[in-house]
Amino acid sequence: MTAEPSGLQVTDENSEGLSTDAVEYMAFLARSEHRLRVLDLLADGERSREELREPLEATRVTLSRILGDLEDRGLVRRTNVGRGYELTPFGEVVHRDFAQLLGTVSVGQAFPDLVSRLPTDWFDFDLRCLADGEHVHGKSADPLAAARVVANALRDGSSCEALVGTFTSLPMHAHEEDIREGTDAEAHVVFDANVTKTMLEDQSLRATWQRIEAATDGTVYYSLDERLPCTVDLIDDETVFLTVSRGERADFDIVSCSHPDVLAWADHVIGEYRDRAVPLSQRASVDH
């Protein structure tokens, strides 16, 4: 029979409220940034004491105490060979869930009015990566102020890869203006099912994207038959813009971020959806 990790007792399914021991267990982790940092470091794989001590800038005595505390609670263990340490399976689960909680808190502190509308379950990166991002014109009275920022970034950039689930036409018009001036960025845009419907039914928008593709002599716009939880714009592989709607209101909230993990996620998820999308022109041919 597997022993329960030391210091943690789980309430039975009929008990009410939180287990005092479980709360204390969480408090044990939260009280020390070094404990959390060790879990973060070991989440990437086994490390020796020296490999842990250097980034922590901790003394050998302090590190020994931290590792001993984490071992006592079943979160880390010594490896079978060498003198390294690794997370236990229980430690992996605790680290994952605690990191997610910290991410939610950090994003909630940075964007308190926005966090509930961000599709955090879709993001395959630590939410703490967004904490240093910027809420683009979140308090502007102009409902299109944030969309103008994205449109201007597109005009100033050399490439744009995008998934569009929350639509504004400004980036498309900015792209067409660049084409007229001979300075257009390379762009590939995937529309979700709802935006595809708009692109096919709105004659003005349909004419605009068809002019753009005719001028660039290639496929710019693609279509999915599924919904996307928000819009993701990746500009020059340097900046990601995440756009979410404000529900019943006609304007948007946009978060910009340049964290490497967010850039890598955006590049991957855009490529993944684009691989299963079809050119928008195919939908237009069927529609016609």
C-alpha positions, 0 to 999 in steps of 0.5 A, spaced: 500 500 500 502 506 497 503 511 503 500 518 503 505 524 502 507 526 509 504 532 511 498 532 507 491 529 509 485 528 504 478 529 507 473 524 505 468 525 500 462 526 505 466 532 509 465 539 508 469 545 507 477 544 506 482 540 509 486 544 514 492 540 513 491 541 505 491 548 506 497 548 511 500 544 505 499 549 500 501 555 505 508 551 506 509 552 499 506 559 498 511 561 504 517 560 500 519 563 493 525 558 494 521 552 494 517 554 488 523 555 484 526 548 486 519 545 483 520 549 477 527 547 476 525 540 477 519 540 472 524 541 467 528 534 469 533 532 474 538 536 477 544 536 481 545 540 488 549 545 484 545 546 478 539 548 483 543 552 488 546 556 482 540 559 479 537 560 487 543 563 489 542 560 496 547 557 500 548 549 501 545 549 508 539 553 505 538 548 499 539 542 504 533 545 508 529 546 502 530 539 499 529 536 506 522 539 507 520 538 500 522 530 501 519 530 507 512 532 504 513 527 498 514 532 493 521 531 490 526 525 491 533 523 490 535 519 483 537 512 483 544 514 480 548 520 482 546 525 487 541 529 483 534 530 485 527 530 481 520 531 482 515 525 484 509 523 480 505 527 486 510 533 486 509 533 478 501 534 479 502 539 485 507 543 481 502 543 475 496 545 479 500 550 483 503 553 477 496 554 474 494 557 480 499 562 480 498 564 473 491 565 474 493 570 480 498 573 476 494 575 470 488 577 474 492 582 478 495 584 471 488 584 468 482 584 473 477 586 468 479 581 463 482 574 466 475 571 466 474 572 459 481 569 457 481 562 454 486 560 459 484 552 458 486 553 451 493 556 452 499 551 453 503 556 457 504 558 464 499 564 465 505 568 468 508 569 462 502 574 460 503 578 467 508 582 463 504 583 457 500 590 456 492 591 456 492 595 449 487 601 450 483 597 455 480 604 458 479 607 451 473 610 449 474 609 442 471 602 441 476 600 435 482 603 439 485 596 440 484 594 433 487 600 431 494 598 435 494 591 431 492 594 424 498 599 425 503 593 428 501 589 421 502 595 417 509 596 420 511 589 420 513 584 415 509 578 417 503 576 420 500 569 422 493 570 425 487 566 427 481 570 427 475 568 432 473 575 434 473 579 428 475 586 426 476 589 419 481 594 421 487 589 420 484 587 413 483 594 411 490 596 413 493 590 409 490 592 403 492 599 404 499 597 404 498 593 398 496 599 394 503 603 397 507 597 395 509 595 402 505 589 404 507 584 409 506 577 408 500 574 411 496 568 412 490 569 416 485 563 418 478 565 420 473 561 424 466 558 422 463 565 424 468 569 421 468 565 415 460 566 414 461 574 415 466 574 410 462 570 405 455 574 406 458 581 407 459 583 400 464 589 401 468 584 406 468 579 401 470 584 395 476 586 400 479 579 401 478 577 394 482 584 392 487 582 396 488 575 394 488 577 387 494 583 388 498 578 392 497 572 387 496 567 393 492 564 398 492 569 404 485 567 407 483 560 410 477 558 413 475 553 419 469 550 420 470 550 427 469 556 433 476 559 435 475 562 443 479 568 441 483 572 436 491 570 435 495 575 431 503 573 431 507 579 428 514 578 425 515 572 430 516 578 436 509 580 438 503 576 440 496 580 440 490 576 444 483 579 442 477 577 446 470 580 445 466 584 451 460 580 450 454 584 448 458 590 447 461 591 440 468 593 442 474 588 444 480 587 449 487 586 447 493 583 450 500 584 447 505 580 449 512 578 447 514 572 452 518 567 448 513 561 451 507 565 448 510 566 442 512 559 441 505 557 443 502 562 438 506 559 432 505 552 434 497 553 435 496 557 428 500 552 424 496 547 427 489 550 425 492 552 418 494 545 417 487 543 417 484 549 414 482 550 407 483 556 402 477 561 403 476 562 396 474 554 396 468 556 401 466 562 396 466 557 390 461 553 393 457 558 396 457 561 389 
